[in-house]
């Protein structure tokens, strides 16, 4: 466990989807479907116990199209629409987040990924503005491996377990072990191999293994295409870049550059992190218990963090 202050950044919709597809149908006494609400709540409260963070915020996707849809009309075009029994659960999730007094970030034109990228960048690179005297460890809670591109010494990704799989925290070493490339190369890996879940095209015929091999040899997409251009001009020969692979790279350059732009998480969305507002404290535990009981989530009540009264009592005793 880190001794640094921890800021938990929750990728709201990613965790909601992970909970929805990871749990069987579950309804409360009012007949409302609440499997995603229960799963999200359990992951949220479990993360509070696991990391004991000083700060916490949740980001959500905005329902309207983003700047990526303007850039590429087919972005996420093949993604299924939200299931009918999941849509009504989103407001309930937001109600739980609100009753716990957790700040929520959502902005038209941007994905939750971009808000997380911006907030984590500010936490990592703007300590003087935040008025903190030590580095903050940001832990992004998500079900989306796209977040691996944000991992560095001060930012980790935590993937909640699903089924029999354990929760996993990824630092730079774990990302490279999982993906075959460094976090800084994840965007370029997607530029080459694409991402079917987001309809990012990549280069036709290049998969994960080939993309990783190319980036192990050449540090970036730009470096790779400099080498391709040298070979095209006849200035160099290369044992790796030849034959059908070289042809794919030549023909797919424009698609690779577009895919790189689509895969890049923004770090300059027009939002700002406010640490005092995000501090984990000062919520009304009685209201939180009432809400959990109304959803028949009695098993989650013991997971609730201490409120101010309980904290004051503990400090007085110890």
Secondary structure, DSSP 4 states (H G I P E B T S, - for coil): --SS-EEEEEEHHHHHHHHHHHS---B-TTS-B-HHHHHHHHHHHHHHHHH--SEEEEE---SS--HHHHH-TTTTTTSPPPPHHHHHHHHHHHHHHHHTT-EEE--TT--HHHHHHHHHHHHHH-HHHHT-SS--EEEEEES-GGGGGG-BTTEEEEE---TTPPPEEE-HHHHHHHHSS-GGGHHHHHHHH-BTTTTB---TT--HHHHHHHHHHSSSHHHHHHHHHHHHTTS---SSS-HHHHHHHHHTHHHHHHHHHHHPPPS--S----HHHHBS----HHHHHHHHHHTT-GGGGGGSPP-HHHHHHHHHH-
